[in-house]
Amino acid sequence: MTVNIGVEIKAVLHTKGMSISEFARRIGTSRENAYSIFNRTSIDTELLLKICRVLEYDFFSLYKNGFTGPPTRDEFEELKKEVEFLKKILAA
């Protein structure tokens, strides 16, 4: 099981639209330390808990659900096809 926690935190932060400065302030660290979090492959559980609360996202679930990373391009295309197929079924 591979979880690049820093990449996942950065992605969620981006989707939330929160600035790095605000994120850093809320987790009680500097901007520089906040940026360093994005490069981590592991993280202290206490810090991860703070980040979960600030971003309102359960990063721990990535570990317990067997996260293997984002889908590949081929997997993504297959998922798009499946979504379109399901939309057609629901529209019928």
Backbone as CSV, one residue per row, in Angstrom:
resi,resn,N_x,N_y,N_z,CA_x,CA_y,CA_z,C_x,C_y,C_z
1,MET,0.846,-1.170,0.000,0.000,0.000,0.000,0.893,1.236,0.000
2,THR,0.688,2.119,-0.964,1.497,3.315,-1.060,0.628,4.546,-0.868
3,VAL,0.932,5.310,0.154,0.243,6.566,0.398,1.310,7.653,0.457
4,ASN,1.257,8.587,-0.472,2.141,9.740,-0.396,1.330,10.839,0.281
5,ILE,1.397,10.859,1.587,0.517,11.708,2.380,0.684,13.185,2.061
6,GLY,1.897,13.610,1.779,2.117,15.014,1.448,1.384,15.438,0.196
7,VAL,1.439,14.586,-0.819,0.743,14.870,-2.078,-0.767,14.912,-1.843
8,GLU,-1.267,13.996,-1.038,-2.707,13.953,-0.749,-3.160,15.202,0.011
9,ILE,-2.367,15.632,0.977,-2.707,16.844,1.738,-2.730,18.051,0.810
10,LYS,-1.731,18.168,-0.038,-1.665,19.290,-0.978,-2.879,19.299,-1.906
11,ALA,-3.286,18.124,-2.389,-4.438,18.032,-3.283,-5.721,18.473,-2.587
12,VAL,-5.923,18.020,-1.356,-7.134,18.401,-0.620,-7.104,19.893,-0.301
13,LEU,-5.952,20.393,0.097,-5.820,21.828,0.370,-6.214,22.637,-0.867
14,HIS,-5.746,22.189,-2.024,-6.057,22.876,-3.275,-7.569,22.867,-3.545
15,THR,-8.213,21.723,-3.342,-9.654,21.639,-3.607,-10.461,22.480,-2.628
16,LYS,-9.939,22.668,-1.434,-10.637,23.491,-0.438,-10.466,24.986,-0.710
17,GLY,-9.466,25.335,-1.530,-9.239,26.740,-1.852,-8.628,27.546,-0.721
18,MET,-8.004,26.866,0.205,-7.385,27.542,1.345,-5.954,27.940,0.985
19,SER,-5.537,29.116,1.408,-4.168,29.557,1.136,-3.180,28.807,2.034
20,ILE,-1.940,28.765,1.591,-0.888,28.132,2.388,-0.734,28.862,3.719
21,SER,-0.812,30.183,3.674,-0.677,30.972,4.906,-1.770,30.630,5.912
22,GLU,-3.004,30.517,5.431,-4.119,30.186,6.320,-3.977,28.768,6.854
23,PHE,-3.596,27.850,5.992,-3.376,26.463,6.392,-2.309,26.391,7.484
24,ALA,-1.193,27.068,7.244,-0.090,27.067,8.217,-0.550,27.647,9.556
25,ARG,-1.272,28.760,9.500,-1.762,29.386,10.734,-2.662,28.429,11.509
26,ARG,-3.560,27.774,10.807,-4.518,26.886,11.475,-3.885,25.636,12.074
27,ILE,-2.781,25.172,11.475,-2.134,23.988,12.074,-0.999,24.387,13.005
28,GLY,-0.784,25.693,13.155,0.189,26.178,14.125,1.633,26.038,13.694
29,THR,1.913,26.342,12.425,3.275,26.238,11.930,3.558,27.379,10.954
30,SER,4.774,27.433,10.457,5.148,28.469,9.496,4.767,28.035,8.076
31,ARG,4.770,28.991,7.148,4.513,28.671,5.748,5.558,27.689,5.228
32,GLU,6.805,27.896,5.622,7.883,27.022,5.166,7.646,25.579,5.602
33,ASN,7.226,25.410,6.863,6.936,24.059,7.355,5.706,23.470,6.661
34,ALA,4.739,24.319,6.362,3.552,23.843,5.648,3.950,23.318,4.275
35,TYR,4.801,24.053,3.570,5.274,23.590,2.271,6.039,22.270,2.404
36,SER,6.805,22.121,3.477,7.581,20.887,3.643,6.678,19.675,3.853
37,ILE,5.491,19.888,4.379,4.541,18.791,4.582,4.202,18.130,3.246
38,PHE,4.113,18.932,2.181,3.732,18.398,0.877,4.768,17.433,0.302
39,ASN,5.980,17.467,0.820,7.044,16.586,0.340,7.213,15.333,1.192
40,ARG,6.377,15.171,2.190,6.523,14.042,3.112,5.801,12.798,2.613
41,THR,6.431,11.671,2.868,5.767,10.397,2.586,5.202,9.775,3.860
42,SER,5.579,10.325,5.007,5.007,9.905,6.282,4.862,11.148,7.146
43,ILE,4.020,11.027,8.174,3.715,12.196,8.989,3.320,11.748,10.391
44,ASP,3.646,12.561,11.368,3.275,12.318,12.756,1.751,12.294,12.875
45,THR,1.225,11.351,13.620,-0.232,11.214,13.714,-0.898,12.424,14.356
46,GLU,-0.250,13.051,15.315,-0.840,14.237,15.948,-0.974,15.377,14.942
47,LEU,0.049,15.581,14.125,-0.013,16.607,13.093,-1.064,16.248,12.052
48,LEU,-1.127,14.985,11.668,-2.124,14.569,10.684,-3.534,14.783,11.216
49,LEU,-3.747,14.563,12.490,-5.055,14.800,13.092,-5.428,16.280,13.008
50,LYS,-4.473,17.170,13.285,-4.726,18.611,13.149,-5.108,18.948,11.711
51,ILE,-4.362,18.389,10.774,-4.618,18.654,9.362,-5.998,18.140,8.958
52,CYS,-6.369,16.965,9.458,-7.706,16.423,9.195,-8.790,17.386,9.652
53,ARG,-8.613,17.917,10.832,-9.615,18.841,11.387,-9.676,20.140,10.584
54,VAL,-8.523,20.687,10.241,-8.469,21.957,9.510,-9.065,21.805,8.115
55,LEU,-8.734,20.730,7.428,-9.200,20.539,6.057,-10.514,19.760,5.972
56,GLU,-11.003,19.319,7.133,-12.247,18.555,7.207,-12.210,17.367,6.241
57,TYR,-11.129,16.596,6.366,-10.926,15.437,5.506,-10.227,14.354,6.317
58,ASP,-10.693,13.115,6.188,-10.124,12.002,6.953,-8.980,11.350,6.181
59,PHE,-7.764,11.876,6.367,-6.596,11.309,5.703,-6.256,9.925,6.233
60,PHE,-6.672,9.616,7.444,-6.416,8.289,8.006,-7.118,7.211,7.188
61,SER,-8.237,7.562,6.570,-8.964,6.576,5.767,-8.142,6.113,4.567
62,LEU,-7.205,6.927,4.107,-6.354,6.511,2.993,-5.518,5.300,3.367
63,TYR,-5.158,5.211,4.639,-4.357,4.089,5.110,-5.208,2.856,5.377
64,LYS,-6.366,3.038,5.971,-7.165,1.876,6.353,-7.953,1.277,5.196
65,ASN,-8.137,2.035,4.116,-8.907,1.516,2.981,-8.033,0.991,1.853
66,GLY,-6.741,0.844,2.097,-5.865,0.275,1.083,-5.632,1.179,-0.101
67,PHE,-5.485,2.454,0.130,-5.252,3.430,-0.935,-4.026,3.037,-1.744
68,THR,-4.142,3.080,-3.049,-3.020,2.727,-3.916,-2.609,3.868,-4.822
69,GLY,-3.134,5.042,-4.591,-2.768,6.195,-5.407,-3.870,6.565,-6.366
70,PRO,-3.706,7.673,-7.037,-4.726,8.105,-7.992,-4.794,7.130,-9.166
71,PRO,-5.927,7.119,-9.860,-6.045,6.195,-10.980,-5.077,6.553,-12.103
72,THR,-4.663,5.536,-12.832,-3.843,5.777,-14.010,-4.721,6.398,-15.084
73,ARG,-4.105,6.862,-16.164,-4.871,7.461,-17.262,-5.882,6.449,-17.818
74,ASP,-5.464,5.208,-17.995,-6.372,4.180,-18.517,-7.519,3.913,-17.550
75,GLU,-7.199,3.812,-16.268,-8.252,3.595,-15.265,-9.222,4.771,-15.240
76,PHE,-8.686,5.977,-15.374,-9.526,7.169,-15.379,-10.472,7.151,-16.583
77,GLU,-9.964,6.774,-17.747,-10.804,6.706,-18.945,-11.900,5.663,-18.777
78,GLU,-11.566,4.532,-18.174,-12.574,3.495,-17.915,-13.646,4.003,-16.948
79,LEU,-13.214,4.735,-15.934,-14.178,5.297,-14.980,-15.103,6.299,-15.656
80,LYS,-14.557,7.115,-16.543,-15.385,8.083,-17.280,-16.435,7.360,-18.120
81,LYS,-16.037,6.276,-18.789,-16.974,5.496,-19.596,-18.082,4.919,-18.723
82,GLU,-17.694,4.412,-17.567,-18.680,3.835,-16.662,-19.671,4.879,-16.167
83,VAL,-19.178,6.069,-15.855,-20.049,7.156,-15.406,-21.043,7.523,-16.510
84,GLU,-20.563,7.643,-17.740,-21.447,7.973,-18.862,-22.502,6.889,-19.066
85,PHE,-22.097,5.628,-18.950,-23.028,4.513,-19.080,-24.108,4.584,-17.995
86,LEU,-23.696,4.843,-16.771,-24.657,4.934,-15.667,-25.595,6.130,-15.825
87,LYS,-25.096,7.228,-16.363,-25.962,8.387,-16.617,-27.057,8.027,-17.610
88,LYS,-26.694,7.263,-18.651,-27.683,6.855,-19.657,-28.746,5.956,-19.046
89,ILE,-28.312,5.057,-18.167,-29.265,4.168,-17.502,-30.220,4.979,-16.640
90,LEU,-29.701,5.926,-15.906,-30.546,6.742,-15.029,-31.483,7.654,-15.817
91,ALA,-31.067,8.083,-16.982,-31.894,8.967,-17.794,-33.033,8.208,-18.484
92,ALA,-32.912,6.896,-18.610,-33.911,6.089,-19.319,-35.165,5.897,-18.498
